[in-house]
Amino acid sequence: MPFQASWVEHWLDRYCEPGEHEYRAVRAGVSVCSRCGKQAISERETCLICGIPGEGPAEIASVRSPGLRRRGSLCGLCRDEFRERAAIRGWHLVRSA
């Protein structure tokens, strides 16, 4: 069986880096990044990584650029994977105190 990227790796490879999107409204309540095509729903915060509705607030930080952090929401799948792995494609989950 060939190597398959994880859920988070799949979306990080497909979309812009978290926080680097250039969203443009396409219809009421929906914006799309003009660079990568990621959709965001205005009525509900979407996951920083994959774009499905977020389940709770979270903060991720760059391993490569200390001090670069993104706050938003993560879905359950992305949050679970970040909890299992120290870093994914240069990002890690910031643990709350």
N, CA, C and O atoms as a GROMACS GRO file, in nm:
protein
  388
    1MET      N    1   0.084  -0.118   0.000
    1MET     CA    2   0.000   0.000   0.000
    1MET      C    3   0.089   0.124   0.000
    1MET      O    4   0.178   0.136   0.085
    2PRO      N    5   0.068   0.217  -0.092
    2PRO     CA    6   0.152   0.336  -0.098
    2PRO      C    7   0.128   0.427   0.023
    2PRO      O    8   0.022   0.423   0.086
    3PHE      N    9   0.228   0.509   0.053
    3PHE     CA   10   0.218   0.602   0.164
    3PHE      C   11   0.104   0.700   0.140
    3PHE      O   12   0.091   0.754   0.030
    4GLN      N   13   0.022   0.722   0.241
    4GLN     CA   14  -0.085   0.820   0.233
    4GLN      C   15  -0.065   0.923   0.342
    4GLN      O   16  -0.033   0.889   0.456
    5ALA      N   17  -0.083   1.050   0.307
    5ALA     CA   18  -0.070   1.157   0.403
    5ALA      C   19  -0.184   1.148   0.505
    5ALA      O   20  -0.291   1.094   0.477
    6SER      N   21  -0.159   1.200   0.622
    6SER     CA   22  -0.261   1.205   0.726
    6SER      C   23  -0.367   1.307   0.686
    6SER      O   24  -0.351   1.379   0.588
    7TRP      N   25  -0.476   1.312   0.764
    7TRP     CA   26  -0.584   1.408   0.740
    7TRP      C   27  -0.530   1.551   0.738
    7TRP      O   28  -0.555   1.626   0.644
    8VAL      N   29  -0.455   1.590   0.842
    8VAL     CA   30  -0.403   1.726   0.851
    8VAL      C   31  -0.301   1.752   0.741
    8VAL      O   32  -0.304   1.858   0.678
    9GLU      N   33  -0.212   1.658   0.715
    9GLU     CA   34  -0.113   1.675   0.608
    9GLU      C   35  -0.182   1.696   0.474
    9GLU      O   36  -0.140   1.781   0.395
   10HIS      N   37  -0.286   1.620   0.447
   10HIS     CA   38  -0.360   1.634   0.321
   10HIS      C   39  -0.406   1.778   0.301
   10HIS      O   40  -0.388   1.834   0.194
   11TRP      N   41  -0.466   1.837   0.405
   11TRP     CA   42  -0.520   1.973   0.391
   11TRP      C   43  -0.411   2.078   0.394
   11TRP      O   44  -0.422   2.179   0.324
   12LEU      N   45  -0.307   2.060   0.472
   12LEU     CA   46  -0.197   2.156   0.471
   12LEU      C   47  -0.127   2.156   0.335
   12LEU      O   48  -0.079   2.260   0.291
   13ASP      N   49  -0.120   2.040   0.269
   13ASP     CA   50  -0.060   2.032   0.136
   13ASP      C   51  -0.150   2.094   0.029
   13ASP      O   52  -0.101   2.144  -0.072
   14ARG      N   53  -0.279   2.092   0.052
   14ARG     CA   54  -0.376   2.138  -0.048
   14ARG      C   55  -0.403   2.289  -0.039
   14ARG      O   56  -0.420   2.355  -0.142
   15TYR      N   57  -0.408   2.342   0.082
   15TYR     CA   58  -0.445   2.482   0.104
   15TYR      C   59  -0.324   2.568   0.138
   15TYR      O   60  -0.215   2.517   0.165
   16CYS      N   61  -0.346   2.700   0.137
   16CYS     CA   62  -0.245   2.796   0.184
   16CYS      C   63  -0.210   2.763   0.329
   16CYS      O   64  -0.283   2.691   0.398
   17GLU      N   65  -0.099   2.817   0.374
   17GLU     CA   66  -0.064   2.804   0.515
   17GLU      C   67  -0.175   2.868   0.599
   17GLU      O   68  -0.237   2.964   0.554
   18PRO      N   69  -0.200   2.816   0.717
   18PRO     CA   70  -0.302   2.877   0.802
   18PRO      C   71  -0.279   3.027   0.820
   18PRO      O   72  -0.168   3.071   0.850
   19GLY      N   73  -0.385   3.104   0.801
   19GLY     CA   74  -0.378   3.249   0.816
   19GLY      C   75  -0.330   3.324   0.694
   19GLY      O   76  -0.324   3.447   0.696
   20GLU      N   77  -0.294   3.254   0.586
   20GLU     CA   78  -0.242   3.318   0.466
   20GLU      C   79  -0.345   3.328   0.353
   20GLU      O   80  -0.310   3.365   0.241
   21HIS      N   81  -0.468   3.297   0.382
   21HIS     CA   82  -0.572   3.296   0.280
   21HIS      C   83  -0.612   3.437   0.237
   21HIS      O   84  -0.602   3.532   0.315
   22GLU      N   85  -0.656   3.449   0.114
   22GLU     CA   86  -0.709   3.575   0.059
   22GLU      C   87  -0.854   3.549   0.022
   22GLU      O   88  -0.887   3.518  -0.093
   23TYR      N   89  -0.942   3.564   0.122
   23TYR     CA   90  -1.083   3.532   0.103
   23TYR      C   91  -1.157   3.641   0.027
   23TYR      O   92  -1.133   3.760   0.046
   24ARG      N   93  -1.247   3.596  -0.060
   24ARG     CA   94  -1.336   3.685  -0.133
   24ARG      C   95  -1.477   3.625  -0.124
   24ARG      O   96  -1.495   3.504  -0.142
   25ALA      N   97  -1.576   3.712  -0.097
   25ALA     CA   98  -1.714   3.665  -0.088
   25ALA      C   99  -1.761   3.617  -0.224
   25ALA      O  100  -1.742   3.685  -0.325
   26VAL      N  101  -1.823   3.498  -0.226
   26VAL     CA  102  -1.876   3.443  -0.352
   26VAL      C  103  -2.029   3.439  -0.350
   26VAL      O  104  -2.092   3.443  -0.455
   27ARG      N  105  -2.086   3.431  -0.233
   27ARG     CA  106  -2.230   3.438  -0.215
   27ARG      C  107  -2.257   3.464  -0.067
   27ARG      O  108  -2.166   3.457   0.016
   28ALA      N  109  -2.380   3.494  -0.035
   28ALA     CA  110  -2.414   3.526   0.103
   28ALA      C  111  -2.366   3.417   0.199
   28ALA      O  112  -2.404   3.301   0.186
   29GLY      N  113  -2.283   3.455   0.294
   29GLY     CA  114  -2.238   3.361   0.396
   29GLY      C  115  -2.121   3.273   0.359
   29GLY      O  116  -2.076   3.195   0.442
   30VAL      N  117  -2.069   3.284   0.236
   30VAL     CA  118  -1.959   3.197   0.194
   30VAL      C  119  -1.850   3.280   0.124
   30VAL      O  120  -1.878   3.360   0.035
   31SER      N  121  -1.726   3.258   0.168
   31SER     CA  122  -1.610   3.319   0.104
   31SER      C  123  -1.517   3.208   0.058
   31SER      O  124  -1.518   3.098   0.114
   32VAL      N  125  -1.438   3.237  -0.045
   32VAL     CA  126  -1.343   3.141  -0.100
   32VAL      C  127  -1.208   3.208  -0.115
   32VAL      O  128  -1.200   3.323  -0.159
   33CYS      N  129  -1.101   3.137  -0.077
   33CYS     CA  130  -0.966   3.189  -0.095
   33CYS      C  131  -0.935   3.193  -0.244
   33CYS      O  132  -0.949   3.092  -0.314
   34SER      N  133  -0.892   3.308  -0.292
   34SER     CA  134  -0.862   3.322  -0.435
   34SER      C  135  -0.734   3.250  -0.473
   34SER      O  136  -0.708   3.231  -0.592
   35ARG      N  137  -0.652   3.211  -0.375
   35ARG     CA  138  -0.527   3.142  -0.405
   35ARG      C  139  -0.542   2.990  -0.406
   35ARG      O  140  -0.490   2.923  -0.495
   36CYS      N  141  -0.613   2.935  -0.306
   36CYS     CA  142  -0.616   2.789  -0.292
   36CYS      C  143  -0.755   2.727  -0.304
   36CYS      O  144  -0.767   2.606  -0.318
   37GLY      N  145  -0.860   2.810  -0.298
   37GLY     CA  146  -0.996   2.758  -0.312
   37GLY      C  147  -1.062   2.715  -0.183
   37GLY      O  148  -1.175   2.664  -0.188
   38LYS      N  149  -0.997   2.733  -0.068
   38LYS     CA  150  -1.058   2.693   0.059
   38LYS      C  151  -1.182   2.779   0.084
   38LYS      O  152  -1.178   2.901   0.066
   39GLN      N  153  -1.290   2.716   0.126
   39GLN     CA  154  -1.413   2.788   0.157
   39GLN      C  155  -1.422   2.818   0.305
   39GLN      O  156  -1.377   2.740   0.389
   40ALA      N  157  -1.482   2.933   0.336
   40ALA     CA  158  -1.508   2.972   0.475
   40ALA      C  159  -1.654   3.011   0.485
   40ALA      O  160  -1.708   3.079   0.397
   41ILE      N  161  -1.718   2.968   0.591
   41ILE     CA  162  -1.859   2.998   0.613
   41ILE      C  163  -1.867   3.112   0.714
   41ILE      O  164  -1.811   3.103   0.823
   42SER      N  165  -1.939   3.218   0.677
   42SER     CA  166  -1.946   3.336   0.764
   42SER      C  167  -2.025   3.310   0.892
   42SER      O  168  -1.990   3.365   0.997
   43GLU      N  169  -2.128   3.230   0.885
   43GLU     CA  170  -2.214   3.208   1.002
   43GLU      C  171  -2.148   3.124   1.111
   43GLU      O  172  -2.189   3.130   1.227
   44ARG      N  173  -2.047   3.048   1.075
   44ARG     CA  174  -1.981   2.961   1.172
   44ARG      C  175  -1.833   2.952   1.137
   44ARG      O  176  -1.796   2.942   1.020
   45GLU      N  177  -1.750   2.958   1.240
   45GLU     CA  178  -1.606   2.951   1.216
   45GLU      C  179  -1.569   2.813   1.164
   45GLU      O  180  -1.612   2.711   1.217
   46THR      N  181  -1.488   2.811   1.059
   46THR     CA  182  -1.443   2.685   1.003
   46THR      C  183  -1.304   2.652   1.056
   46THR      O  184  -1.232   2.739   1.105
   47CYS      N  185  -1.268   2.527   1.045
   47CYS     CA  186  -1.140   2.476   1.094
   47CYS      C  187  -1.023   2.549   1.027
   47CYS      O  188  -1.026   2.572   0.906
   48LEU      N  189  -0.922   2.584   1.106
   48LEU     CA  190  -0.801   2.648   1.053
   48LEU      C  191  -0.733   2.563   0.947
   48LEU      O  192  -0.665   2.616   0.859
   49ILE      N  193  -0.750   2.433   0.954
   49ILE     CA  194  -0.677   2.341   0.867
   49ILE      C  195  -0.760   2.294   0.748
   49ILE      O  196  -0.721   2.315   0.634
   50CYS      N  197  -0.874   2.229   0.775
   50CYS     CA  198  -0.946   2.160   0.668
   50CYS      C  199  -1.066   2.233   0.612
   50CYS      O  200  -1.108   2.205   0.500
   51GLY      N  201  -1.124   2.324   0.686
   51GLY     CA  202  -1.237   2.400   0.634
   51GLY      C  203  -1.375   2.350   0.672
   51GLY      O  204  -1.474   2.416   0.642
   52ILE      N  205  -1.384   2.234   0.740
   52ILE     CA  206  -1.516   2.193   0.786
   52ILE      C  207  -1.547   2.272   0.913
   52ILE      O  208  -1.455   2.328   0.973
   53PRO      N  209  -1.672   2.278   0.956
   53PRO     CA  210  -1.703   2.358   1.076
   53PRO      C  211  -1.615   2.321   1.195
   53PRO      O  212  -1.596   2.204   1.226
   54GLY      N  213  -1.564   2.424   1.260
   54GLY     CA  214  -1.480   2.404   1.378
   54GLY      C  215  -1.564   2.363   1.497
   54GLY      O  216  -1.681   2.400   1.508
   55GLU      N  217  -1.503   2.286   1.587
   55GLU     CA  218  -1.574   2.240   1.706
   55GLU      C  219  -1.531   2.311   1.833
   55GLU      O  220  -1.597   2.300   1.936
   56GLY      N  221  -1.421   2.384   1.827
   56GLY     CA  222  -1.376   2.453   1.946
   56GLY      C  223  -1.256   2.541   1.918
   56GLY      O  224  -1.183   2.518   1.821
   57PRO      N  225  -1.235   2.641   2.003
   57PRO     CA  226  -1.122   2.732   1.983
   57PRO      C  227  -0.989   2.660   2.000
   57PRO      O  228  -0.977   2.566   2.078
   58ALA      N  229  -0.890   2.708   1.925
   58ALA     CA  230  -0.758   2.647   1.932
   58ALA      C  231  -0.655   2.748   1.884
   58ALA      O  232  -0.687   2.848   1.820
   59GLU      N  233  -0.530   2.718   1.918
   59GLU     CA  234  -0.419   2.798   1.870
   59GLU      C  235  -0.312   2.702   1.821
   59GLU      O  236  -0.275   2.607   1.890
   60ILE      N  237  -0.262   2.729   1.701
   60ILE     CA  238  -0.151   2.651   1.647
   60ILE      C  239  -0.033   2.746   1.628
   60ILE      O  240  -0.051   2.866   1.609
   61ALA      N  241   0.088   2.691   1.634
   61ALA     CA  242   0.209   2.772   1.621
   61ALA      C  243   0.303   2.706   1.520
   61ALA      O  244   0.306   2.584   1.506
   62SER      N  245   0.378   2.790   1.452
   62SER     CA  246   0.475   2.742   1.354
   62SER      C  247   0.600   2.692   1.425
   62SER      O  248   0.650   2.756   1.518
   63VAL      N  249   0.650   2.580   1.380
   63VAL     CA  250   0.775   2.526   1.432
   63VAL      C  251   0.891   2.601   1.367
   63VAL      O  252   0.994   2.623   1.430
   64ARG      N  253   0.874   2.640   1.242
   64ARG     CA  254   0.979   2.706   1.163
   64ARG      C  255   0.998   2.853   1.199
   64ARG      O  256   1.110   2.904   1.194
   65SER      N  257   0.891   2.921   1.234
   65SER     CA  258   0.897   3.065   1.264
   65SER      C  259   0.846   3.089   1.406
   65SER      O  260   0.727   3.115   1.426
   66PRO      N  261   0.934   3.081   1.504
   66PRO     CA  262   0.891   3.103   1.642
   66PRO      C  263   0.816   3.235   1.656
   66PRO      O  264   0.857   3.337   1.601
   67GLY      N  265   0.708   3.232   1.728
   67GLY     CA  266   0.626   3.351   1.746
   67GLY      C  267   0.510   3.360   1.648
   67GLY      O  268   0.417   3.438   1.670
   68LEU      N  269   0.513   3.283   1.538
   68LEU     CA  270   0.403   3.284   1.442
   68LEU      C  271   0.295   3.190   1.492
   68LEU      O  272   0.313   3.068   1.497
   69ARG      N  273   0.183   3.247   1.528
   69ARG     CA  274   0.072   3.169   1.582
   69ARG      C  275  -0.056   3.205   1.509
   69ARG      O  276  -0.072   3.318   1.462
   70ARG      N  277  -0.147   3.109   1.501
   70ARG     CA  278  -0.278   3.131   1.440
   70ARG      C  279  -0.384   3.085   1.539
   70ARG      O  280  -0.382   2.972   1.587
   71ARG      N  281  -0.477   3.174   1.567
   71ARG     CA  282  -0.589   3.141   1.655
   71ARG      C  283  -0.714   3.126   1.569
   71ARG      O  284  -0.733   3.198   1.471
   72GLY      N  285  -0.797   3.033   1.609
   72GLY     CA  286  -0.922   3.009   1.538
   72GLY      C  287  -0.991   2.888   1.598
   72GLY      O  288  -0.999   2.872   1.719
   73SER      N  289  -1.040   2.805   1.510
   73SER     CA  290  -1.114   2.687   1.552
   73SER      C  291  -1.057   2.565   1.481
   73SER      O  292  -1.008   2.574   1.368
   74LEU      N  293  -1.062   2.450   1.547
   74LEU     CA  294  -1.024   2.323   1.486
   74LEU      C  295  -1.142   2.228   1.493
   74LEU      O  296  -1.220   2.231   1.588
   75CYS      N  297  -1.156   2.146   1.391
   75CYS     CA  298  -1.257   2.040   1.395
   75CYS      C  299  -1.202   1.928   1.482
   75CYS      O  300  -1.084   1.928   1.517
   76GLY      N  301  -1.285   1.833   1.518
   76GLY     CA  302  -1.243   1.723   1.602
   76GLY      C  303  -1.133   1.638   1.540
   76GLY      O  304  -1.041   1.595   1.610
   77LEU      N  305  -1.140   1.613   1.410
   77LEU     CA  306  -1.039   1.531   1.342
   77LEU      C  307  -0.901   1.596   1.348
   77LEU      O  308  -0.802   1.530   1.379
   78CYS      N  309  -0.895   1.725   1.317
   78CYS     CA  310  -0.766   1.795   1.318
   78CYS      C  311  -0.712   1.807   1.460
   78CYS      O  312  -0.593   1.784   1.483
   79ARG      N  313  -0.798   1.842   1.556
   79ARG     CA  314  -0.754   1.853   1.695
   79ARG      C  315  -0.698   1.719   1.745
   79ARG      O  316  -0.593   1.716   1.809
   80ASP      N  317  -0.768   1.610   1.716
   80ASP     CA  318  -0.722   1.478   1.761
   80ASP      C  319  -0.585   1.445   1.704
   80ASP      O  320  -0.499   1.393   1.774
   81GLU      N  321  -0.564   1.474   1.576
   81GLU     CA  322  -0.436   1.443   1.514
   81GLU      C  323  -0.324   1.528   1.574
   81GLU      O  324  -0.215   1.478   1.600
   82PHE      N  325  -0.351   1.657   1.596
   82PHE     CA  326  -0.251   1.742   1.659
   82PHE      C  327  -0.219   1.695   1.800
   82PHE      O  328  -0.105   1.709   1.845
   83ARG      N  329  -0.315   1.640   1.871
   83ARG     CA  330  -0.290   1.590   2.007
   83ARG      C  331  -0.203   1.465   2.004
   83ARG      O  332  -0.130   1.438   2.100
   84GLU      N  333  -0.210   1.388   1.896
   84GLU     CA  334  -0.134   1.263   1.885
   84GLU      C  335   0.008   1.285   1.835
   84GLU      O  336   0.097   1.204   1.862
   85ARG      N  337   0.031   1.394   1.762
   85ARG     CA  338   0.162   1.415   1.700
   85ARG      C  339   0.223   1.546   1.750
   85ARG      O  340   0.152   1.644   1.770
   86ALA      N  341   0.352   1.547   1.769
   86ALA     CA  342   0.421   1.667   1.819
   86ALA      C  343   0.411   1.783   1.721
   86ALA      O  344   0.388   1.897   1.762
   87ALA      N  345   0.428   1.756   1.593
   87ALA     CA  346   0.420   1.859   1.490
   87ALA      C  347   0.375   1.795   1.359
   87ALA      O  348   0.405   1.679   1.331
   88ILE      N  349   0.303   1.873   1.281
   88ILE     CA  350   0.254   1.825   1.152
   88ILE      C  351   0.283   1.934   1.049
   88ILE      O  352   0.231   2.045   1.058
   89ARG      N  353   0.366   1.901   0.951
   89ARG     CA  354   0.402   1.993   0.843
   89ARG      C  355   0.441   2.133   0.895
   89ARG      O  356   0.404   2.235   0.837
   90GLY      N  357   0.515   2.134   1.005
   90GLY     CA  358   0.567   2.258   1.058
   90GLY      C  359   0.476   2.333   1.153
   90GLY      O  360   0.505   2.447   1.189
   91TRP      N  361   0.364   2.272   1.195
   91TRP     CA  362   0.271   2.334   1.289
   91TRP      C  363   0.249   2.242   1.408
   91TRP      O  364   0.253   2.120   1.394
   92HIS      N  365   0.225   2.302   1.525
   92HIS     CA  366   0.191   2.222   1.642
   92HIS      C  367   0.078   2.292   1.718
   92HIS      O  368   0.059   2.413   1.707
   93LEU      N  369   0.005   2.214   1.794
   93LEU     CA  370  -0.103   2.266   1.876
   93LEU      C  371  -0.044   2.328   2.002
   93LEU      O  372   0.036   2.265   2.071
   94VAL      N  373  -0.085   2.450   2.031
   94VAL     CA  374  -0.042   2.516   2.153
   94VAL      C  375  -0.128   2.463   2.265
   94VAL      O  376  -0.250   2.474   2.261
   95ARG      N  377  -0.066   2.406   2.364
   95ARG     CA  378  -0.139   2.350   2.478
   95ARG      C  379  -0.184   2.462   2.570
   95ARG      O  380  -0.105   2.549   2.606
   96SER      N  381  -0.309   2.458   2.607
   96SER     CA  382  -0.359   2.560   2.701
   96SER      C  383  -0.310   2.526   2.842
   96SER      O  384  -0.292   2.410   2.878
   97ALA      N  385  -0.290   2.630   2.920
   97ALA     CA  386  -0.236   2.611   3.055
   97ALA      C  387  -0.336   2.550   3.149
   97ALA      O  388  -0.306   2.528   3.266
   0.00000   0.00000   0.00000
